[in-house]
Amino acid sequence: MSKHDDDQWKQLQQVKSTSQEKEQIRQRVWQSMQSEIINKKPERFFHWQGIATACLIILICGSFLGFIFQNTGEQNAEHPTIDYRQFSWEIENIYTEQAEDSLEIYKEKQDMPVGTIKEVSGEEMESITTQSPMFVEKELENFPYPITMYIEHVKMMDTALRYHFFIPNDEKWIYFTFDYPKLEYAEIFHAMSTIKFNDKKPYIHNHQLYVNHGYGTMLFPTGLTPYSITLYKEIYHGLAYSNKAYSSYIEAIEATGLWKKVASNGGRHTFISLDGNQEVSITWHGNEIIYELGYPNREE
Amino acid sequence: MNTNGKREMVMEWYDSYYDDIYRFILYMFGDRQLCEDFVHDTFVRAYTAMDRFDQRSSVKTWLFSIAKHVVLDEIRKRKRRKLVPIEKEFLSTFNVEQLIENKEAIQQLVNHIQLLKPNYRIVIILRKVEECSIKEIAEVLEWSETKVRKTLSRAVLLLRKMNQVDEGGGKGEQTR
């Protein structure tokens, strides 16, 4: 190849992604490793030598099954199936409309649905979670009902991430989806952390719940109402913190081990991510909590 | 190694080899959006396969071989689904704005790379962009060094021919 050609290859060698892209992918990789849902292949559970043992166990346990089934009817009466259409949540400006075989979720002043609710079978759940590019799988602890959350990476004009939530309902699942950024992260979690079905009493956790927004590792309390969201500043309302609760929140962030507190000044605390690529200053004023975001290593 | 140790190790690899893997995938497809997904998939696969890494090759070579599987899987999937030929679809989305000099020629070179067979693309990108040795490319592709040399020489020849045809106003040779 000529010198001219060599120069062209040299130029291709210089192409790099932005540090912002690099950091975003980094966080996705980290999140995927944490959730460990990556291309899980079913392990070969039954080996030949195990089959005989399994048969023996089934035989021994068989005599007990009749006894268990005798009591099943009574237990079902105590745990009736939830009608997924009969529920409430504390988030304002979000409402549902009946569609053919589901409910569609709308946000006031938006024409397009921001999510859906319906009931799915175990097979349908399996199909949804294995055939979509899910990068996060997580059990949400201490929410009103047992919830399994998946985050799908979506490439659409108006949707970047799709949240999938599954709540067990007898042998089926109540299935919610929410599209980000049609709804902000805080709105999605506000909805799911306050959901209450008429047919089943929710679990009420006595402490503040915290979640991650998107692929990020910073903790955010649930119950926030977005007031102003920009690239470098996020302002939320709606959470009347006490000094003690705010201190607990700051401690919870430190306890993740993923953020290091580098400054504190009254109600303002500054954290830096372990890799040094992100800085977050959190300020709390009564009903308002402000996050100022900085990216020290980003090339502008 | 425990789970946390493995994760930290992958993040160290990420910091060291991200740019190499990013460029490799970028020139295989010519699309930044897809590139993000496949770079992610490469490092996540490295995490799940770490126990099988026997350290006979370097980490960089091993990561390239994982990236190779990721891109070849995608190419196969698209062929099976009879989607729009991958190269044509991606060409329009490749952005060479950051290449200051000789933009048209660079774009043409990237376009020509996309017209090569996937294995030709892998060889030429690893050799010319990533400056891997013939031995390293042989490890990535699990080929003999002779086969790598022959493929490289054919790929270079095809790129030259495409260039000549374009300069003469003709139509580029399809190699797929």
Chai-1 contact restraints between the chains, C-beta under 6 A:
chainA,res_idxA,chainB,res_idxB,connection_type,confidence,min_distance_angstrom,max_distance_angstrom,comment,restraint_id
A,Q8,B,A105,contact,1.0,0.0,6.0,A-B,restraint_1
A,Q8,B,I106,contact,1.0,0.0,6.0,A-B,restraint_2
A,Q8,B,L109,contact,1.0,0.0,6.0,A-B,restraint_3
A,W9,B,K128,contact,1.0,0.0,6.0,A-B,restraint_4
A,Q11,B,L99,contact,1.0,0.0,6.0,A-B,restraint_5
A,Q11,B,I106,contact,1.0,0.0,6.0,A-B,restraint_6
A,L12,B,V129,contact,1.0,0.0,6.0,A-B,restraint_7
A,Q13,B,V129,contact,1.0,0.0,6.0,A-B,restraint_8
A,K16,B,D19,contact,1.0,0.0,6.0,A-B,restraint_9
A,S17,B,Y22,contact,1.0,0.0,6.0,A-B,restraint_10
A,K22,B,Y18,contact,1.0,0.0,6.0,A-B,restraint_11
A,I25,B,E36,contact,1.0,0.0,6.0,A-B,restraint_12
A,I25,B,V39,contact,1.0,0.0,6.0,A-B,restraint_13
A,I25,B,H40,contact,1.0,0.0,6.0,A-B,restraint_14
A,R28,B,H40,contact,1.0,0.0,6.0,A-B,restraint_15
A,V29,B,H40,contact,1.0,0.0,6.0,A-B,restraint_16
A,V29,B,F43,contact,1.0,0.0,6.0,A-B,restraint_17
A,V29,B,V44,contact,1.0,0.0,6.0,A-B,restraint_18
A,S32,B,V44,contact,1.0,0.0,6.0,A-B,restraint_19
A,M33,B,R7,contact,1.0,0.0,6.0,A-B,restraint_20
A,M33,B,Y47,contact,1.0,0.0,6.0,A-B,restraint_21
A,I38,B,V44,contact,1.0,0.0,6.0,A-B,restraint_22
A,I38,B,T48,contact,1.0,0.0,6.0,A-B,restraint_23
